[in-house]
Every structure is written in structure tokens, then in C-alpha cells.
Amino acid sequence: MKKMTKRKLQAIRTKNNILEIALPMIKEKGFANVTVDDICIAAGIAKGTFYHYFESKEKVFGNTGIMLDDLQLDNLLNNKQISSLDKIYYIVDAYMLFIKNQGIDITRQLFKAFLDGNDIYNEETTGIDILLNTIDEGIERKEFNTNLTTYEIAELILSYSMGLIVY
């Protein structure tokens, strides 16, 4: 796995800043009562910056999977001493803690988007990429004894995580 560049780390910081502003607003006021303009004003960014990172307000939810300190995450993922399975445990645990801290409205909107068939994720959704890369690493390191593909393992992990959240 390649180490992140300074540009990529800055992009993650900017995206996380938008999320750190948007999600508490949505949690406090409700999804329907927060506009993109509200988020931009609170974050001190131009509307174009918002749309550079998110196609819509709904797409914000596609990026709620993992909000970890980017340097901490980069160090974790590039640490060859930590097994891929332990990295996945860490990622799932961080996701659970994030959902718990965001509360019911954020979680409801996230699941509503899934159930409505809305594609809230995109190719740059960090959490999904991280999970897939970590699974690939585990397969390459022969840490997983399975006949499943990377995507099948990811689906199992995500299904398990979502089941825990609903429960």
C-alpha cells in the first residue's frame, strides 16, 4: 500500500472539515433543515469547494463511514507489523464509534439512502477503498484462508457492521 501524498492528505483534511461541520448541523437541525449553503457558510468555504468533494448533500452520507485522523490512519495502514485482520477490526470499531456518536438522525438518513436505492457512495469514498485495500493486503499476506473474493469479504464485513448498527 502506497503512502499518501501531501496533496491527498490535504484533500482528506478538507473533506473531513466539511463533514465535521455538516454532520453536527444535520444531527442538531435534521437533514431536511440544513442546506448546502448553510454548510458552506459554517465551514467557511465556497459552494464550489463543497461540490468538488460532494455531488449533493446526500453524498455527504457516503463519506461518513470512517472519519479518523488522516495521519493516524495512514500510519496504521502502512504498519506492516499489524495484521490485516487487526486493521479491519480497527476500521470497523472506528465506524461503530462514529455512528454511535452521530446519533439516530444521521444513522436514519444513511440507512434511508441505502433502502431507497440512492447511490451515496462514489469511487473516492475513502472508507470503502481502505477496506478493500486492507482485504487485498490480507489476501496477499495469506492471512485469510478463504475462497472468497475481496468484494465478497467486504460485503460480509459491511453487512455485519450494518447489522450491528440496526440492532
N, C-alpha and C positions, 0 to 999 in steps of 0.2 A: 504494500500500500504506500503510495506516494505522500510525502509530507506536503501540507498545504502551503501555498504561496502567500505572501503578504497581501496581495490583491484579493485572493479568495477569503482570507481571514477577515479583511475589512468588509467584504461583501456580506459575510456571515454576521459580523457585528452590526452592520446597518440593518439587515433583515431582522435580526434579533431585537434591535432597538424599536423597530416598528411593532413587532409582536409584543414587546414589553409595555408598549403604550396602548396598543389596540385591545389586547386581551383583558386587562383590568377594566377598561372602559366598557367593554361588552359585558363583562361579568357584573359590573355595577349597574349599568343602564339597560341592559338587554340588547340582543343582537339587532333587533329592528329599530332601536332608538339611537344607534350610532352610525354616522355616515363616514364615508371615506374622507370628506372634508374635515370632520371632527378629528379623525385620527391624524391627518396631516398637520393640522394646527397644533395639536398636543405634542406631536413628535418633532415639530419644527422643521418639517420637510416640505418640498414641493409635491404637488399631486403627481407629477411625472415620476418622481422618485418612488412613490408608493406603487404606481403602475409598472415601474421597472421590475419590482420584486413580486408583485401580486397582480393577477389579471382582474381580480374583483375582491370585494370584501369577503366573499365566501371562501376564496382561495387562501385567506389567512389561516383557516382551519386545517388546510393541508400541510401546514408547516408547524402545527402545534405538537407534533409527535415527540420531538426532542428539542429541548432548549437547555443545553448545557453550556457551560463556559467553553468557548471555542478552543482555547489553549489547553484546557484540561482534557477535552475530548480528543484533540489532536495528539496529545501525549499518550492517552490511553490507547488509542487505535494504533499508534506506531510502536508501542511497547511489545517487543517480541517475547518478553518473559511472561506476559499474561496470556492465558489460553483464550482462544476464540469464544469458547463457551462462557468463560467468565466475563468477557467483554459483552456478550449478548445479555447475560444476567444484569450487568450494569446498565445497559441501554434500556432494557425492559423496566428495571427498577426506577430509572430516571423518568421514564414515560409515565409510570404509575403515580409517582410522586407529583409530577407535573399536572396530571389530570386531577388528582386529589386536591391540589392547591388551586386549580382553576374553578372548581365548583360545578354545580349542576347545569347552569345555562350554557357554558362553553361545551361541556360534555354532550348536552342535549343537541346543540347545533351540529356538533361533529357527527354524531350518530344519525341525526336527521338527514344530513347531507349524504351519508352512505345509503340510508334507506330510500331516499328519493332518487338515487342513481346519479347524483351530481358528481362529476369528476373534480374533486377538490385538490387532487394531487397533480403534480407536474414532474417532468424529468429532473428538475433541480431540487426536489423535496429531499432535504438533507437526511432526515431520519431513515427514509426508505433506502437511499444509497448507502448509508452507513451500515444498515442491517445486511443488505445484500453483499457488500464488500467483506463484512466480517464473516458471514457464512462462507463465502468463497475462500477466504483465508483459512477457515477451519477445515474445509474440504481439502485444500492443498496441503495443509499440515497433517492431514489424516487424523484429525481429532474427532471427526464424525464418521461413524460406521453406518452408512446408510446408502440406500439405492435411490434416494430422493434427490431431485434437482434443487438448486439454490432457491428457485421461486417456490417450490413446494415446501421447503423448510421455512421460508419466510412467511408463507401463508399460514402454516401451523403456529408459528410464533405470534403473528398478528392476531389470529383467531383466538388463541389462548389469552392474549393480553386484553382483547376486546371483551371476551367472556368474563374475565375478572372485573373489568370496569363495570359491565352491566350488572354483574352480581353484587 
